[in-house]
Amino acid sequence: MLLLEGRTALVTGAGGRLGRRIVARLAAEGASVAALDLDREAAERAPAARSCAVVADVRDPDAVENAVAAAENEIGPLDVLVNAHGIFPNRPVLDITAPRWDEVFAVNVRGTMLACQAVARRWVERGTRGAIVTISSGAATSARAGGAHYAGSKAAVNMLVHTLAIELGPHGIRVNAVAPGLVLDEVLTSGEGQPPYFEAMLRATPLRRTGDADDVAQAVAFLASDRSAWTTGAILEVTGGSHCGRTHVPYSGDLQ
Ligand SMILES: NC(=O)c1ccc[n+]([C@@H]2O[C@H](COP(=O)([O-])OP(=O)(O)OC[C@H]3O[C@@H](n4cnc5c(N)ncnc54)[C@H](O)[C@@H]3O)[C@@H](O)[C@H]2O)c1
């Protein structure tokens, strides 16, 4: 039995590195998938057997509303929403401009809230016991230089997930997140010759490899499915362990 047989899912950011693989995984698990992206070409590239592409800027409430209606027109009433859109600039606070700060929060937080709101309003009205899965980030709980706007926006996303879990739980709607670590197109493992940033990241990742997009997509499929029927308000870290704690600190027993 496939995990999502007969389900209908809307995936935002569907043309992105993670979005594409999430669309493919949900389709492989039996779901019909509507692929939403800001970029039409990217949305149409999303790989799913039973898919449709919708274009919207998630910052715009009317565009989100129209996109949800268009998706339901094509694949039927939704029962899964995956928020996989996002932007992740890297800048020290001293160099961040106010418009850039606002843009990060508008896409990552407001956009996620609007997509959840548009879909959940329909579910509450219809009595649909739907599932929302949002891609957060390990950065939400672990600061690093250059990440004030991004990490701050993902911390807000985590709080949105918790709040929605409380508000929508009584309607049978589950709201969870996956918080990935570093996911790259080509998985890197530790070894000589990596650029210094990746070497440092790999040393601080207990499983000693970067993530593959399907590592994230598998977690999304689980949280979208009935396998996680009693899970809501969870932020599932899929990081190879990189955000467990002070992973770069070596064993100190020999010093005592
Ligand atoms: N790749 C990683 O290592 C990683 C790690 C942790 C978290 N994440 C999170 O996962 C999500 C996806 O990341 P990715 O690596 O696939 O990025 P990506 O840039 O490859 O894809 C993001 C997609 O979102 C779309 N998008 C951007 N702004 C939009 C808007 N206003 N409206 C609609 N669509 C919009 C883009 O067109 C793009 O297709 C993001 O939220 C990111 O913060 C990624």
The ligand as an SDF file (V2000), in Angstrom:
LIG
                    3D

 44 48  0  0  0  0  0  0  0  0999 V2000
   18.6600   23.2800    0.4830 N   0  0  0  0  0  0  0  0  0  0  0  0
   18.9820   23.3270    1.7720 C   0  0  0  0  0  0  0  0  0  0  0  0
   20.1040   23.0090    2.1800 O   0  0  0  0  0  0  0  0  0  0  0  0
   17.9490   23.7540    2.7900 C   0  0  0  0  0  0  0  0  0  0  0  0
   18.2480   23.5600    4.1410 C   0  0  0  0  0  0  0  0  0  0  0  0
   17.3170   23.9510    5.1080 C   0  0  0  0  0  0  0  0  0  0  0  0
   16.1180   24.5020    4.7170 C   0  0  0  0  0  0  0  0  0  0  0  0
   15.8530   24.6950    3.3980 N   0  0  0  0  0  0  0  0  0  0  0  0
   14.5580   25.3060    3.0510 C   0  0  0  0  0  0  0  0  0  0  0  0
   13.9020   24.5000    2.1100 O   0  0  0  0  0  0  0  0  0  0  0  0
   13.1040   25.3140    1.2490 C   0  0  0  0  0  0  0  0  0  0  0  0
   13.4750   25.0120   -0.2030 C   0  0  0  0  0  0  0  0  0  0  0  0
   14.8660   25.2230   -0.3970 O   0  0  0  0  0  0  0  0  0  0  0  0
   15.5890   24.8350   -1.7810 P   0  0  0  0  0  0  0  0  0  0  0  0
   16.9840   24.4610   -1.4410 O   0  0  0  0  0  0  0  0  0  0  0  0
   14.7320   23.8800   -2.5460 O   0  0  0  0  0  0  0  0  0  0  0  0
   15.6160   26.2550   -2.4920 O   0  0  0  0  0  0  0  0  0  0  0  0
   15.4200   26.6310   -4.0420 P   0  0  0  0  0  0  0  0  0  0  0  0
   15.8910   28.0460   -4.1980 O   0  0  0  0  0  0  0  0  0  0  0  0
   16.0410   25.5840   -4.9190 O   0  0  0  0  0  0  0  0  0  0  0  0
   13.8390   26.5740   -4.2230 O   0  0  0  0  0  0  0  0  0  0  0  0
   12.9720   27.5170   -3.6680 C   0  0  0  0  0  0  0  0  0  0  0  0
   11.7810   27.6710   -4.6180 C   0  0  0  0  0  0  0  0  0  0  0  0
   10.8960   28.6070   -4.0180 O   0  0  0  0  0  0  0  0  0  0  0  0
   10.3900   29.4510   -5.0650 C   0  0  0  0  0  0  0  0  0  0  0  0
   10.0190   30.7420   -4.5170 N   0  0  0  0  0  0  0  0  0  0  0  0
   10.8360   31.7170   -4.0230 C   0  0  0  0  0  0  0  0  0  0  0  0
   10.1230   32.7900   -3.6830 N   0  0  0  0  0  0  0  0  0  0  0  0
    8.8180   32.5030   -3.9640 C   0  0  0  0  0  0  0  0  0  0  0  0
    7.6100   33.2370   -3.8550 C   0  0  0  0  0  0  0  0  0  0  0  0
    7.5970   34.4960   -3.3850 N   0  0  0  0  0  0  0  0  0  0  0  0
    6.4570   32.6300   -4.2390 N   0  0  0  0  0  0  0  0  0  0  0  0
    6.4530   31.3660   -4.7230 C   0  0  0  0  0  0  0  0  0  0  0  0
    7.5730   30.6250   -4.8690 N   0  0  0  0  0  0  0  0  0  0  0  0
    8.7400   31.1990   -4.4990 C   0  0  0  0  0  0  0  0  0  0  0  0
   11.5840   29.6050   -6.0430 C   0  0  0  0  0  0  0  0  0  0  0  0
   11.1350   29.9970   -7.3470 O   0  0  0  0  0  0  0  0  0  0  0  0
   12.1940   28.2150   -5.9990 C   0  0  0  0  0  0  0  0  0  0  0  0
   11.6850   27.3750   -7.0240 O   0  0  0  0  0  0  0  0  0  0  0  0
   13.3690   26.7630    1.6820 C   0  0  0  0  0  0  0  0  0  0  0  0
   12.3680   27.1740    2.5800 O   0  0  0  0  0  0  0  0  0  0  0  0
   14.7040   26.6700    2.4000 C   0  0  0  0  0  0  0  0  0  0  0  0
   14.8430   27.6950    3.3470 O   0  0  0  0  0  0  0  0  0  0  0  0
   16.7320   24.3330    2.4160 C   0  0  0  0  0  0  0  0  0  0  0  0
  1  2  1  0
  2  3  2  0
  2  4  1  0
  4  5  1  0
  4 44  2  0
  5  6  2  0
  6  7  1  0
  7  8  2  0
  8  9  1  0
  8 44  1  0
  9 10  1  0
  9 42  1  0
 10 11  1  0
 11 12  1  0
 11 40  1  0
 12 13  1  0
 13 14  1  0
 14 15  2  0
 14 16  1  0
 14 17  1  0
 17 18  1  0
 18 19  2  0
 18 20  1  0
 18 21  1  0
 21 22  1  0
 22 23  1  0
 23 24  1  0
 23 38  1  0
 24 25  1  0
 25 26  1  0
 25 36  1  0
 26 27  1  0
 26 35  1  0
 27 28  2  0
 28 29  1  0
 29 30  1  0
 29 35  2  0
 30 31  1  0
 30 32  2  0
 32 33  1  0
 33 34  2  0
 34 35  1  0
 36 37  1  0
 36 38  1  0
 38 39  1  0
 40 41  1  0
 40 42  1  0
 42 43  1  0
M  CHG  2   8   1  16  -1
M  END
$$$$
